[in-house]
Amino acid sequence: MKKRENILKKEKIVDSLKLPKDICLGAMKVTFTGNSEAWIENYRGLLEYSECMILLQGKTCQVCLEGNRMTIDYYTNEDMKISGCISCVRFI
């Protein structure tokens, strides 16, 4: 409970100073081009990868992308490009 309160305090400070959350809080940034491409920034790790699902770990949550013909076209320690027919995105 205490950890969640600290996160909320940090978010309020970042919001009041109008600073980017992805940089200051380590939040993942997910950008879509239609339903065929996704760019993910600030992910921590790849947890699961198949043709129909990609599960990524972030600092504060996990992101699950589901669809068909899912591939990782490009990745570094900081960002990743995913292609395929993306039908669902869940934040866990």
PLY file of the C-alpha trace (Angstrom):
ply
format ascii 1.0
element vertex 92
property float x
property float y
property float z
element edge 91
property int vertex1
property int vertex2
end_header
0.00 0.00 0.00
2.83 2.37 0.89
4.51 1.76 -2.48
1.32 2.72 -4.36
1.06 5.95 -2.31
4.65 6.85 -3.22
3.92 6.24 -6.91
0.85 8.50 -6.72
2.89 11.27 -5.06
5.56 11.01 -7.76
2.87 11.14 -10.48
1.37 14.31 -8.96
4.78 16.01 -8.88
5.57 14.99 -12.46
2.11 16.18 -13.60
2.41 19.53 -11.82
5.82 20.17 -13.38
4.54 18.97 -16.79
7.41 16.50 -17.14
7.19 13.41 -19.41
6.00 10.39 -17.42
7.83 7.88 -19.58
11.18 9.42 -18.67
10.56 10.47 -15.06
8.53 7.49 -13.87
9.86 4.78 -16.19
6.41 4.22 -17.67
6.12 2.20 -20.86
5.16 4.15 -23.94
3.10 2.20 -26.50
2.50 3.74 -29.94
0.29 2.06 -32.55
0.11 2.42 -36.31
-3.35 1.07 -36.97
-3.66 -2.50 -35.78
-0.57 -3.74 -37.65
2.38 -2.14 -35.80
3.28 -1.23 -32.24
6.36 0.56 -30.89
7.07 -0.07 -27.23
9.53 2.09 -25.30
10.86 1.64 -21.74
10.05 -2.05 -21.40
12.05 -4.11 -18.90
11.92 -7.54 -20.49
10.22 -10.05 -22.74
8.25 -12.60 -20.70
6.49 -14.61 -23.40
6.61 -14.65 -27.19
4.51 -16.64 -29.66
2.81 -16.05 -33.00
-0.42 -15.07 -31.21
0.84 -13.31 -28.04
3.71 -11.11 -26.81
3.97 -10.38 -23.08
6.30 -7.61 -21.91
7.36 -6.55 -18.42
7.42 -2.87 -17.57
8.49 -1.08 -14.43
5.00 -0.91 -12.94
2.93 -3.34 -15.05
2.92 -5.93 -17.82
1.61 -5.40 -21.36
0.11 -8.25 -23.36
-0.42 -7.84 -27.12
-2.56 -10.51 -28.77
-3.31 -11.18 -32.41
-2.18 -13.18 -35.43
1.21 -13.47 -37.16
2.87 -11.47 -34.36
6.58 -10.85 -34.90
9.25 -8.75 -33.22
10.84 -6.85 -36.10
13.32 -4.82 -34.06
14.44 -4.53 -30.46
17.08 -2.96 -28.25
17.30 -2.67 -24.46
14.99 0.37 -24.63
12.51 -0.09 -27.47
10.83 -2.69 -29.64
8.79 -2.83 -32.86
6.06 -5.46 -33.11
4.20 -6.29 -36.33
1.20 -8.47 -37.09
-2.56 -8.25 -36.85
-2.99 -6.88 -33.32
-6.46 -7.55 -31.97
-6.10 -6.93 -28.22
-3.85 -5.03 -25.81
-4.07 -5.66 -22.06
-2.27 -3.96 -19.20
-1.82 -6.40 -16.35
0 1
1 2
2 3
3 4
4 5
5 6
6 7
7 8
8 9
9 10
10 11
11 12
12 13
13 14
14 15
15 16
16 17
17 18
18 19
19 20
20 21
21 22
22 23
23 24
24 25
25 26
26 27
27 28
28 29
29 30
30 31
31 32
32 33
33 34
34 35
35 36
36 37
37 38
38 39
39 40
40 41
41 42
42 43
43 44
44 45
45 46
46 47
47 48
48 49
49 50
50 51
51 52
52 53
53 54
54 55
55 56
56 57
57 58
58 59
59 60
60 61
61 62
62 63
63 64
64 65
65 66
66 67
67 68
68 69
69 70
70 71
71 72
72 73
73 74
74 75
75 76
76 77
77 78
78 79
79 80
80 81
81 82
82 83
83 84
84 85
85 86
86 87
87 88
88 89
89 90
90 91
